[in-house]
Amino acid sequence: MRRGMSPRETKRMMQRMGLSMDAVQDVHQVIFKMSTKEIVVEEPEVAVLNLHGQKVFQVTGGKISEKALAVEEAAGPVIPDEDIRLVADQTGRSVEEAKLALEESGGDLAKAILLLQTK
């Protein structure tokens, strides 16, 4: 049966494999933002594992809370006013109709123009 490794042995073995791990100090909050929700970790312990130039962050502990995003936050990027005016000018439609078409087309100008022209 194998005994557990001491922290010193573990650190040596990681160095031989080209790994290094350091703690990140003074972290108060970590936020993971998804398209439909946010996960907030308060007072976490954060470590950075450097693996051949690639950084891996490990977040542990703390109080975890989840929050669903509002529909307008989860909807994605905001459509610029210039795009709305361009679609309205190209189609002869109102700004409101142009905005709805851009939202329906996911912000694609050409699709929005075609959508309004075919209506």
C-alpha positions in Angstrom: 0.0 0.0 0.0 1.3 3.4 -0.9 1.5 6.3 1.5 0.3 9.8 0.8 2.8 12.3 -0.6 3.9 15.3 1.5 3.4 18.8 0.1 7.2 19.1 -0.4 7.3 15.9 -2.5 4.3 17.0 -4.5 5.9 20.3 -5.2 9.1 18.7 -6.4 7.3 16.3 -8.6 5.3 19.1 -10.2 8.5 21.1 -10.9 10.0 18.1 -12.6 6.9 17.9 -14.8 7.1 21.6 -15.7 4.2 22.6 -13.5 4.0 25.4 -11.0 1.1 26.4 -8.7 0.7 29.7 -6.9 -2.1 31.1 -4.8 -3.8 34.3 -5.8 -4.0 36.6 -2.8 -6.8 39.1 -1.9 -9.6 37.7 -4.1 -13.0 38.8 -2.9 -15.3 37.6 -5.6 -15.2 35.4 -8.7 -18.0 35.7 -11.3 -18.8 33.2 -14.0 -21.1 34.7 -16.7 -23.1 32.5 -19.0 -25.7 33.5 -21.5 -28.6 32.8 -19.2 -27.1 33.0 -15.7 -24.3 34.2 -13.4 -22.5 32.2 -10.7 -20.9 34.3 -8.0 -18.3 32.9 -5.6 -17.7 35.1 -2.6 -14.4 35.0 -0.7 -12.9 32.1 -2.7 -9.5 30.6 -2.6 -7.9 30.9 -6.0 -4.8 29.1 -7.3 -3.1 29.4 -10.7 -1.6 26.3 -12.2 1.0 27.1 -14.9 1.3 24.2 -17.3 3.8 24.8 -20.0 2.6 28.4 -20.5 -1.1 27.6 -20.2 -2.7 29.1 -17.1 -5.4 27.1 -15.3 -7.4 28.8 -12.5 -8.7 26.7 -9.7 -11.5 28.3 -7.6 -12.5 26.6 -4.3 -14.5 27.4 -1.2 -16.6 30.5 -0.5 -20.3 31.1 -0.6 -21.8 30.3 -4.0 -24.9 32.0 -5.4 -26.6 31.8 -8.8 -28.6 34.5 -10.5 -30.6 34.2 -13.7 -30.0 37.1 -16.1 -32.8 39.3 -17.3 -34.1 38.7 -20.8 -32.4 41.8 -22.2 -29.1 40.8 -20.5 -29.3 37.3 -21.8 -30.4 38.4 -25.3 -26.8 39.1 -26.4 -25.1 42.1 -27.9 -26.8 45.5 -28.1 -27.5 46.6 -31.7 -25.9 49.9 -32.5 -28.1 52.9 -33.5 -26.1 53.3 -36.7 -27.2 49.8 -37.8 -30.8 50.5 -37.0 -30.8 53.8 -38.9 -29.0 52.1 -41.9 -31.7 49.4 -42.1 -34.5 51.9 -41.8 -33.0 54.1 -44.5 -32.4 51.2 -46.9 -35.9 49.8 -46.5 -37.9 53.0 -46.0 -39.3 51.5 -42.8 -39.5 53.0 -39.3 -36.7 52.8 -36.8 -38.8 50.5 -34.6 -39.4 48.1 -37.4 -35.7 48.2 -38.3 -34.8 47.4 -34.7 -37.2 44.5 -34.5 -35.8 43.1 -37.8 -32.2 43.4 -36.6 -33.1 41.6 -33.3 -34.9 38.9 -35.3 -31.9 38.4 -37.6 -29.4 38.4 -34.8 -27.8 41.7 -35.8 -27.2 40.7 -39.4 -27.8 43.8 -41.5 -28.4 42.0 -44.8 -30.9 39.6 -43.3 -32.7 42.4 -41.6 -33.0 44.4 -44.9 -34.2 41.3 -46.8 -36.7 40.5 -44.0 -38.2 44.0 -44.2 -38.2 44.0 -48.0 -40.1 40.7 -48.2 -42.8 41.8 -45.7 
